[in-house]
Amino acid sequence: MSKKIALVAISAVVLAACSPTVYYKPGGTEEDLQRQVRICNYEAARSNQLNSMFSDPVLIAVERNNMVRLCLEANGWSPVTK
């Protein structure tokens, strides 16, 4: 049963990666977004929380992406799926 759950989880991650997400902020430019993405990536990479929560590199990458998304949203950027 756990193999089925793992397969479903991996499939969900792969499918999510296939649909590009664009972020929008009223008055925000592409340059503003790129700057904020760099900041959020830096903050997520510095997080010791990731390494203590997960030992699997795939799970660390998924969680890092979640942290970046939350950081962007906290800074006023809204995801818009194409």
C-alpha angles and dihedrals in degrees: 000000000000090000089058091050091049091049092050091048093049091047091052091052092048093048092047090053090054095061109070117224120213121196123221132193123175106253092007120132130209087255091054090051094049091050091051092046090054091050093047092047090050092050092047092049091051093053111114087192091078096056093046094048100046137029096184112091091215092055090047090053092048092049092046089054089050091051091050091049092050091047092052092048091048088056094053101267116133123204116239115187115214 
